[in-house]
Amino acid sequence: MTARFDIAIAGAGMAGASLAAALVPSGARVLLLEAESTPGYHATGRSAAFWTESYGGPGVQPLTSASGQALRDGGYLVPRGALTIARSGQEAELEAFAASFAALGVQVDVLGRAGLEQHIAGLQPGWTSGALEPDCSDIDVARLHQDYLAAARRGGVELWCSARLACAVRQGEGWSLTCADGRQASAGVLVNAAGAWADQVASMAGVQPLGITPYRRTIVQLRTAPEPVAQLPLVLDLGERFYFKSEAGKLWLSPHDEVASPPCDAAPEELAVAEAIDRLQNVVDWQVEAVEHRWAGLRSFAPDRLPVYGFDPAEPCFFWFAGQGGFGIQTAPAAAALAAGLLCGGQSGSVDPAAYSPARFRR
């Protein structure tokens, strides 16, 4: 027997789970499809887990800023601070970076070398200025994701795990959906929240892909001497060649790599791990004693690197909720409110959805 729903969401990571929860007040019958046995196995479960308003650029900042209050009220944020650092010769670029976000209402304080040394012990020569964002916080990603799933289930959302979407056929006023395990459903609207698999889901449904490309991002956990202090801010390179932060006495470090990849269960490569350590040693004089853990995840970007939220202009029963790069978690509350409003014809929250419409790629 075919189960019938108003909305089916392909993907139960942070995007799909947050949207499902946001749809509960509408009363819509919602199906949440997850290809894996455990939701959040891919990008959601491999995040470096921070909220900072400059991350993702000025086009993403409205979503991040609009999500801050909900994340704070829910107790999902732990204050940390972020410090974007620049080398000698990059001072003007750093000033422009700080000014661009300050103009958007983000608190940014420009520091000189002495200010950097107050936050980063053992800083190597050549790093001369920085932009401090005191409001940056760590995110409790696992709890946030589980709370969204729990809220969705309490509200009547049906979650099917190990339910990879294998066939989507447009019929009548909606879709006939078949999962790889044989389960079937019908839905008026199909929401594409499939992350790295977003373009594949679109093609399966006969919808023109948008060119959403997955990129691998590597993170390593290091044991260092000295041990990183708990008060260490999230340290980012203005040139986007690394970021690192302390985590329970260890150092989480990324070489900020972006290597195009097919959708897959991403794994770290030794070259990326070596590059991460080399870049760290050009920043601080700490000794790397051991690589304790390494992992990789896929961050998926549309061609203009902004997320894609809205109905496909050529297929009014197909809704894009994808291309969220590495900022899908820090923007989850605002993005879900925006998408739920668009889906149900109501208010889309405080952020103008126009910049994120898939129509920008169909002109």
N, C-alpha and C positions, 0 to 999 in steps of 0.2 A: 504494500500500500504506500502511495506517495504522500509524504508529509507536506503540508501547505503552510507557507509563511508569507508575510508581507515583504520582508527584507532578509536576504541571505548575505552574510559577510564572509568572504574568503580570507581567512587568516585570523588567528586568535592571539597574536603577539600584542604588544602594547597598543598598536593602532586599532586592531579589531576589537580588543577587549574594552578599551576606553570608549569607543563608539557604541558598542553594544550597551554599555552601562548608561551612556548619555541618551540612548533611544528609549530607555525604560519608561520615562514619564509620558511618552507619546502614545503608549498603549499598543504600538505595532507588534505584530508577531515576528520575532527575530530568531534566525538560525545563525549560529556561529560555527563555521567550519574550520577545523585545524588539521593540517596534513600530518603532524607529528602526534605521538602518543601523549606528549606533554606540551601544552601551550607555552610559548616564550622560549623555545629551545634555541632558536637562531639569534637574530640581532638583539632581541630584548634581553636575553640571558647573558649577553656578552658585552654589555655596555660598560664604559668607564664611569658612568653614573654621576654626572654633575649637571648642575643648572647654572648657567652663566649667560647673561643677556647679550654679550657680543658674539657668542658662538653661533655660527651659521650665517653671520653677516646681517646688515641692516634689513634685508627682506624677511628674515626669520625672526628678528627681534620683537616685532609686535606680538607674535604668538608666544614667545618665551616670556615676555613681560606680563602678558595677560594670564599666563598659567601660574605665575609665582604665588599669588595669594591663595589659590586653591591648594597648591602643594604645601605651602606653609601651614594653612589651616588644618590640613590632614595630618600634619606631623611627619611629612615625608622628606623634609629638608633639614640638613645639619650644616650650620654655617662653616665655611672654609675660607673664602676669598680666592680670587684669581689674579694672577700677575702675568701679564703679557710682556715679555722682555725683548729688548732690541740691542743690536750691536752698534759699535761706533760707526757713524755714517748713516744710521737709520733713524736718527733723532726726529727729522722732519716727518718721516713716514709714521713714526710712533705718535707724534703730536696730532697728525691728521686722523689716525685711528681713534685716539681718545676723543678728539673733538667731534667726530662723526657720531659716536654713541652718546656723548654728553648732550648733543643736540636733540637726541631722541628721548632724553630723560633718564638715561642710565648714569649712575654714579661712577665716575672714572677719575682717579687721581694719578697724575703724572709724577713719577719718581725719577731722581737721578741715581748715580752709582751708590751713593751713601744709603739711599732708601732701599735699593735692591739688597744691599748687604745686611740690612736689618731683617730681611725675610728669608734670604737664601745663604746659608753658611757655605763657605768654600767656593764662592763664585769665581770662576776663571776670569782673567783679564779680558777686556774687549767688550764686555756687556755693560752698557753705559746708561740705559734708561729703561723705564718700564711703565705700564699702565695698570694700576691696581683697581680691581672691581671688588669692593668689600662685601657685596651682597651675594657673591657666588656661593653655592652650597652643594654638598653631596646629596644625591637622591637615593632613597631606599627603594630601588627599582623593583625588587622582588615583592615587597609588600604592596607597592602601588599596583603592580600588575595583578596580584592575587586579589586585592580589594576590588579592582574593576571587575574581574571575573565573578567574584562573589556577589557584587551588586547586580550584575547582569543576571545571574542565575536566580537570585531572590526576586527579580522583576519578571521572571518568566522566560528569559532567553534560553533557548535550547543549545547546548554545546555538544558538538560531535567531534570527538578526537579520533586520530588515525583515519581521517576522512579527507584524503586528498581529492580535490575537485578534478575529475577526469573528463567530464563532458558538460558543456553548458550550451543548451539549444534554445534559441528564442522562439517562444510559442505564445500566440495570443497576446495577452497584455503583460507577459512576464517571461519567466525562464523555467525550463525543465533541466534539473541539475542531477548529475549522477556522480557519486564518489567512487574511488578506486575499489572500495570494498563492497560495492553494489548498492549501498543505500541511496535512495532517491528522494528528491524534494522538488517542490515548485515554489517560486518566489516572484513577487511583482518586480522587485529591484534586486540586482546583483551588485554588491559593493566589493570593489577590488582593494583589499587591504593586505595583499599577499607579499609585500616587501620586495625582496630580490626577485620573486617570481611574478611581479605585477604585469610585465609585458607578456609573459607566457599565458597568464590567466586571460588577458585581453584577447590574445590571438585565439585561444580556445573558444572564446565567446563570439568570435567573428568581429571583434572591435579592433580598429587600427591601433597598434601599439604607439606609445609616446616616445620611445627611446629612453626609457628608464633603465639605467645601467647600474649593476651592483659593482662595488669596489671593496676589495679586502682591506681591513684595518687590523693591525697587529698590536697586541699588548703583552708585555712581559712583567712578571713580578720578580723583583730583585732583592737579595739581601746585600746591604751595603755597609761600609764602615766609613764615616759614622752612620749610625742608624738615622733615617730621616725623622725629624721631630713631628709630632702630631700637628703642630701649628703651621707646618709648611703649607703655603697656599698651593692651589693648582697653578703650575708654572707652564706657560705656553710660549712658543716661539712666534714672534711677529711674522717671520717668514714661513710659518707652518711646517717646520721640520721635526718637531717633537712636542710632546706635553708629558708632564709627570706630576704625581701627587703621592703623598704618604698614605699608607693603608695598614693599620695595625702593626706599625713598626717596620713594614716593608715599603718598597717603592714600586708603584705601578707606573710603567713607562711605555709610551708609544712613539714610534718614529714618524707618526702622522702619515703613514703610507696609504696610497690609494692606487691599487692595482686592479684594473678591470678584470672581472671574473664572471664565469657563468654562474647561475644560481646553484648553490651547493652547500654542503656542510663544510664551511671554511676551516682551514687549518693553517697555522703559522708556518712561514718558511724561514729557514736558518739565516738567509741573507737579511731578511727584515729584522730578525733578532739582533744580528751583528750590527746592523746600521743603527738600531735604537741605542745600543750600548756605546757605540762610537760617538754618537751625537750627544749623549749624556756626558761623556767625559770631556767634551768641548765646552760644557756648561759649568760643571762643578768638579772639584778635585777629589771626590769620594772614590773609594775603592769598591769595585763590584766583586763581591765574594762568591756569589752564586746566582744562577738563574733558577729560581724555584718553580716557576710555572710560566707557561706561555699559552696564548690562545688568539684566535682571530674571529672576526665577524664580518658580515657584509653590510655595507652602508649603500643605499640605493638612491641615486640622484636622477632627476629629470635633466634635460639638456641645459636649462638655465639655473639649475641647482636650487630652485624653490620647490616646495611640496606641491602636490596636485590634489585639489579637493573640488569635487563637483561632478555633475552629470556630464557624460560625454555628449558633445553637441550633435553627433551623428547617431547616437543610440541612447534615447532618453530613459531607458530602463537600466543603464549601466552607469555606476557611480564610482569615480576614482577617489581613493583615499590612500595615496602612495607617494613615493619619491621623497620620503622624509629624512633622507641622509642620516647623519649621526645625531640629529636633534629631535627625533620623534618622541623621545621620553620626556625631555624638558619642556616640550610644547604640548604634551598630551591633553591636558584639560581644555585648553583653548581650541585646539584642533578638533577635538571630539564635539565640543559645543557648536563650533562652526559647521561641521559636517552634519550633525543631527538637525540643526536648523534648516540647512539646505534640503535635506532628505524629507523633512516633514513640513516644509513650507512655513516655518516659523522664524523666530529670531535666531541669528547665527552667532550670537555672542557679541563681544566688543570689537572684534577684528573684522575689517572689511575683507570679504572673501574674493574680491575681484582679481587680486594679484595671483591667486592660486588656482584660478579656473583652468580646466583642461582646454577651454576654447582658445587659449593663447597659442596653442600648438596647431590649431586647425585653420588659421587664417591664411 
